[in-house]
Amino acid sequence: MQIFAASAARAAETFLHAGYVSAYPREMYLHPSGEPKLALELTEALRLKGETLASSWTAGDGAGGAASLGGGGPWMPVLLAAAALVSGLVVWLLLRDRVSASGRRWAAAIAGAGSLVAGLACGPGLPTVPPWQGVAVREYADPQQATVMLLNGLVADGIINVRQPIDSLANIQGEVGLPKKALTEGEAYALQTYGLDGWGREMKLVIVEGEEVAYTVKSAGADGIFDSADDLAITVQQADEESWDSRRWAFFLRKGEQQTPTILFHRWGGELFRYSNRARAEALTGSSLFDALRDEWSSEQRDALKARYETAAAAVGYEPVLRVVF
């Protein structure tokens, strides 16, 4: 999909912003007249009980490593592929002395092809081991606020971007990340335990069958009982390279170069869509999971952005990252 013969202004009005063919629906374009449904300062939202944030942020030095979980997957697919290759070799060894030379060549070819197909079918695949398995549960300062942040800022984006059918939240760990280099203690804990709600209980993934498959993720809320009045939940569809209807839940507003606010979002990996400013996003975040919007804003939009960031930063002693859900 491409924009043909469209001016920069027309592209920005019709799509997300100039120079970028976007999977986002038009109503998610940041505009002074369109306020977000929800805004939450993620560093505060993910603060652990007793954690002091003022001294925990290190400006741009990359401390704490890349701000993404980047799961490489469990060993099981690798072991299955190795087993398939060994089985093929055994079949060939068993047959080589019992048939003619020509037959042995055919046996070897068949065994090799079978092993290759089995190996490809087995992996690498998606991670299946929850990264929070065996991790000691910590207590958030505000469990409900933390759960809202986990659902909207981590889990939703992970499901949307994994680009494969999933059957557990463990599958999305390679797409879970935050747009900053240095993590607070609470943010690092959240990346590892994103499948646990703010009260430390495992969240439920429900596959919603329909014309298009969607995923609902539920927290049982403060009472720990699912399907009661205090449940917290999101429902999202995975991004589709051929669809304009995929929904994004979060933009992240943070300070960029020259102390100006920058909007970052979970990058789109589809071949039909172009990146906006991937290099800039990697420089700011230390991660390949994010893209940055171009600075093609009107003065009113730029003022609105700056005001929103300064409001979030006014009462804290660290660089805030404001998550904005449209």
C-alpha positions in Angstrom: 0.0 0.0 0.0 1.4 3.4 -0.9 0.3 7.0 -1.0 0.3 8.3 -4.6 0.5 11.9 -5.6 -0.3 13.0 -2.1 1.1 16.2 -0.5 2.7 16.0 2.9 -0.3 17.9 4.4 -2.8 15.5 2.8 -0.8 12.5 3.9 -0.7 13.8 7.5 -4.4 14.4 7.5 -5.4 11.1 6.0 -2.8 8.8 7.6 -0.8 9.0 10.8 1.8 11.5 9.6 3.6 12.5 6.4 5.8 9.9 4.8 4.4 7.0 6.7 1.8 4.6 5.5 0.1 3.7 8.8 -1.8 0.7 10.2 -3.3 3.1 12.7 -6.8 4.2 12.3 -7.2 7.9 11.6 -8.8 8.8 15.0 -5.5 7.8 16.7 -3.6 10.6 15.1 -2.5 13.0 17.8 -4.4 16.2 17.2 -5.2 19.1 19.6 -8.9 18.5 19.2 -8.6 14.8 19.9 -7.7 14.0 23.5 -6.6 10.6 24.6 -8.9 8.2 26.4 -6.4 7.7 29.1 -3.0 9.1 30.0 -0.8 7.6 32.7 2.8 8.3 33.7 4.3 4.8 33.3 7.3 5.2 35.6 5.0 6.1 38.5 2.4 3.5 37.5 5.0 0.7 37.7 6.6 1.9 41.0 7.1 -0.8 43.5 6.1 -0.3 47.1 8.9 1.5 48.9 10.7 2.4 45.6 12.1 5.9 45.3 12.0 7.1 41.8 13.9 10.4 42.0 17.3 8.7 42.2 16.6 5.7 40.0 16.7 7.3 36.5 20.1 7.7 34.8 20.0 10.1 31.8 20.7 8.4 28.5 23.7 6.3 29.6 22.1 3.0 28.7 22.4 1.6 32.2 20.2 -1.3 32.8 20.5 -2.6 29.2 18.0 -2.6 26.4 14.5 -1.8 27.6 13.0 -5.0 26.2 12.5 -8.5 27.3 13.6 -9.9 24.0 12.8 -13.5 24.8 14.8 -15.9 22.6 12.5 -18.8 23.1 12.8 -22.0 25.1 15.2 -24.9 24.4 12.4 -27.4 23.5 12.0 -26.5 19.8 15.8 -26.8 19.4 15.8 -30.2 21.1 12.9 -31.4 18.9 14.7 -30.3 15.7 17.9 -32.1 16.8 15.9 -35.2 17.6 14.4 -35.1 14.1 17.9 -34.8 12.5 19.2 -37.7 14.6 16.2 -39.8 13.7 16.9 -39.2 10.0 20.5 -40.3 10.4 19.5 -43.5 12.2 17.0 -44.4 9.4 19.8 -43.9 6.8 22.3 -46.0 8.8 19.7 -48.8 9.2 19.0 -48.9 5.5 22.4 -48.4 3.9 23.6 -52.0 4.1 20.3 -53.6 3.2 19.6 -52.0 -0.2 21.5 -51.3 -3.4 23.8 -48.3 -3.8 21.0 -46.5 -5.7 18.5 -47.4 -3.0 20.9 -46.1 -0.4 21.1 -42.8 -2.1 17.3 -42.5 -2.3 17.0 -43.5 1.4 19.5 -40.9 2.4 17.7 -38.2 0.3 14.4 -39.1 1.8 15.7 -39.2 5.4 17.5 -35.9 4.9 14.4 -34.2 3.4 12.2 -35.6 6.2 14.7 -34.3 8.8 14.8 -30.9 7.2 11.0 -30.6 7.1 10.7 -31.8 10.7 13.4 -29.3 11.8 11.7 -26.4 10.1 8.4 -27.4 11.6 9.7 -27.6 15.1 11.2 -24.2 15.6 12.4 -21.8 16.6 8.7 -21.0 17.3 7.4 -18.7 20.0 8.6 -18.8 23.6 6.3 -21.0 25.8 8.0 -20.6 29.2 6.6 -17.6 31.2 9.5 -15.3 32.1 7.9 -14.7 35.5 8.1 -18.4 36.3 10.0 -18.8 39.6 10.3 -15.0 40.1 9.5 -13.7 43.6 6.3 -11.6 43.5 6.8 -7.9 44.4 4.2 -5.5 45.5 3.4 -2.4 43.5 2.6 0.9 45.2 -0.7 1.1 43.4 -1.7 -2.4 42.1 -4.7 -1.2 40.1 -2.7 1.5 38.4 0.1 -1.0 37.6 -2.4 -3.4 36.1 -3.8 -0.8 33.8 -0.3 0.0 32.7 0.7 -3.6 32.2 -2.4 -4.3 30.1 -2.4 -1.2 27.9 1.3 -0.4 27.7 2.9 -3.9 27.6 0.5 -6.7 27.0 -1.7 -5.1 24.3 1.3 -4.0 22.2 3.0 -7.4 22.6 -0.1 -9.3 21.3 -0.6 -6.9 18.4 3.0 -7.1 17.3 3.9 -10.8 17.7 2.3 -11.5 14.3 1.5 -15.1 15.0 -1.4 -16.9 16.7 -0.8 -17.2 20.4 -2.2 -19.4 23.2 -0.5 -17.9 26.2 1.0 -14.6 27.3 4.4 -16.3 27.4 4.3 -16.3 23.6 4.6 -12.5 23.4 7.7 -12.0 25.5 9.9 -11.1 22.6 7.7 -8.1 21.8 7.4 -6.7 25.4 9.4 -3.5 26.0 9.5 0.0 27.3 10.8 3.0 25.3 13.8 4.0 27.5 17.3 2.8 28.1 17.6 3.0 31.8 14.9 1.2 33.7 13.6 1.8 37.2 13.4 -1.2 39.5 9.6 -1.4 39.0 9.9 -1.1 35.2 12.5 -3.9 35.1 10.3 -6.1 37.3 7.2 -5.3 35.1 9.0 -6.4 31.9 9.8 -9.8 33.5 6.4 -10.3 35.1 4.0 -8.6 32.6 1.7 -11.7 32.7 1.0 -11.1 36.4 -1.4 -8.3 37.4 -0.6 -5.6 40.0 -1.6 -8.0 42.8 0.8 -10.7 41.6 -1.8 -13.0 40.2 -1.6 -14.5 36.7 -3.8 -12.8 34.1 -6.1 -14.8 31.9 -5.8 -15.0 28.1 -9.1 -15.7 26.3 -9.2 -16.3 22.5 -12.3 -14.6 21.0 -13.3 -16.5 17.9 -15.1 -14.5 15.2 -14.6 -13.2 11.7 -11.2 -12.1 13.0 -9.6 -13.6 16.0 -9.2 -11.3 18.9 -7.6 -11.8 22.3 -9.0 -10.7 25.7 -6.6 -10.4 28.6 -8.2 -10.2 32.1 -7.1 -9.4 35.6 -9.3 -10.6 38.4 -8.8 -7.2 40.1 -8.5 -6.5 43.8 -10.8 -9.3 44.9 -8.9 -12.0 43.0 -12.2 -13.4 41.5 -12.7 -13.4 37.8 -15.9 -12.1 36.2 -16.7 -9.9 39.2 -17.3 -6.1 39.1 -13.6 -5.1 39.6 -12.1 -7.1 36.8 -9.7 -5.2 34.5 -9.4 -6.3 30.8 -8.4 -5.4 27.3 -9.4 -6.9 23.9 -7.1 -6.5 20.9 -6.6 -7.9 17.5 -3.2 -8.7 16.0 -1.8 -6.4 13.3 -2.5 -7.5 9.8 -0.3 -6.5 6.9 -3.3 -6.2 4.6 -5.6 -4.4 7.0 -6.0 -0.7 8.0 -8.1 -1.6 11.0 -5.5 -2.9 13.5 -5.7 -0.9 16.7 -2.8 0.4 18.6 -3.3 1.2 22.3 -0.3 3.2 23.4 1.9 6.0 22.3 4.8 7.0 24.6 5.7 10.6 25.1 9.2 11.3 26.4 12.0 13.9 26.2 14.2 13.5 23.2 17.1 15.4 21.6 17.5 19.0 22.5 15.1 18.5 25.4 12.1 18.4 23.1 9.2 15.9 23.6 9.2 12.9 21.3 6.4 10.4 20.6 7.5 6.8 20.4 5.3 3.8 19.5 5.8 0.1 19.2 7.2 -0.4 15.7 5.4 -2.0 12.9 7.1 -5.0 11.3 4.9 -5.5 8.3 6.4 -5.3 4.8 3.6 -3.1 3.5 4.3 -0.3 5.9 7.3 2.0 6.1 9.1 3.1 9.2 9.1 6.8 10.2 12.3 7.4 12.2 13.6 4.0 13.4 17.2 5.2 13.9 16.1 8.0 16.1 13.9 5.7 18.2 16.8 3.2 18.6 19.1 6.0 19.8 16.5 7.1 22.3 15.4 3.7 23.6 18.3 1.4 23.0 15.8 -1.1 21.6 14.6 -2.1 18.1 11.0 -2.4 19.3 10.1 1.2 18.8 9.7 3.9 16.1 9.5 7.7 16.5 7.0 10.0 14.9 8.4 12.7 12.7 8.4 16.3 14.0 6.0 17.5 11.3 3.6 19.2 13.7 1.8 22.5 13.6 2.8 25.0 16.2 -0.5 24.2 18.1 0.2 20.5 18.1 3.8 21.1 19.2 2.6 23.3 22.1 0.0 20.7 23.1 2.7 18.1 23.2 5.1 20.2 25.2 2.4 21.1 27.7 1.4 17.5 28.2 4.9 16.5 28.9 5.7 19.4 31.2 2.5 18.7 33.2 3.7 15.1 33.7 7.2 16.3 34.6 6.3 19.1 36.9 6.0 17.2 40.1 8.7 14.5 39.7 12.5 14.4 39.9 13.1 12.1 37.0 12.4 12.0 33.3 8.8 10.8 33.0 7.5 8.6 30.2 3.8 9.4 29.5 1.8 6.6 28.0 -1.2 7.9 26.0 -3.9 5.5 25.0 -6.2 6.7 22.2 
